[in-house]
Amino acid sequence: MQKTKKSVAKRFKLTAKGKLVRRTPGFRHLLASKSTKQKRRASKDKLVAEGHAAPLLRCLPHGL
């Protein structure tokens, strides 16, 4: 039985259809210098691209 990679489990979550969701980078500090458009887009979660999702899904064998 394969163990869950905890580093992956903390950074990604699965949707109901089994896709991976990630946080957008660049939204933790130095926000005063960023445009409103940039901050608005960074505040939303994004789906992981299909080509990158396969190895990450193998790190989550129990479907957290």
C-alpha positions in Angstrom: 0.0 0.0 0.0 1.4 3.4 -1.0 1.5 6.2 1.5 0.1 9.7 0.8 2.8 12.3 0.0 1.9 14.8 2.7 3.6 17.7 0.9 1.3 17.2 -2.1 -1.8 16.7 0.2 -1.2 20.1 1.8 -0.8 22.0 -1.5 -3.5 20.4 -3.7 -7.1 19.2 -3.2 -9.4 17.1 -5.4 -12.6 18.3 -6.9 -15.7 16.1 -7.0 -14.8 15.0 -10.6 -11.3 14.1 -9.5 -9.4 17.1 -10.9 -6.7 18.8 -8.8 -7.0 22.4 -7.6 -4.0 24.6 -6.6 -3.5 28.0 -5.1 -2.3 30.8 -7.3 1.2 32.0 -6.4 2.1 35.6 -5.5 -0.8 36.4 -3.1 0.9 36.3 0.3 2.9 39.5 0.6 4.0 42.6 -1.3 0.4 43.2 -2.4 0.6 47.0 -2.4 2.8 47.0 -5.5 0.5 44.6 -7.4 -2.4 45.8 -9.6 -6.0 45.2 -8.6 -6.4 42.9 -11.6 -3.4 40.9 -10.6 -4.6 40.5 -7.0 -8.2 39.6 -8.1 -6.9 36.8 -10.4 -4.4 35.5 -7.7 -7.2 35.3 -5.1 -8.9 32.5 -7.0 -7.9 28.8 -7.1 -6.8 27.3 -10.4 -7.0 23.8 -11.8 -3.7 21.9 -12.4 -3.0 21.3 -16.0 -3.7 17.7 -17.1 -0.1 17.0 -18.0 1.1 17.9 -14.5 -1.8 16.2 -12.7 -1.0 12.5 -13.4 2.1 12.3 -11.2 0.5 14.3 -8.5 -2.6 12.0 -8.4 -0.2 9.1 -7.9 1.0 10.9 -4.7 -2.6 10.9 -3.4 -3.6 7.3 -3.6 -6.5 7.7 -1.1 -8.1 10.6 -2.8 -7.9 13.3 -0.1 
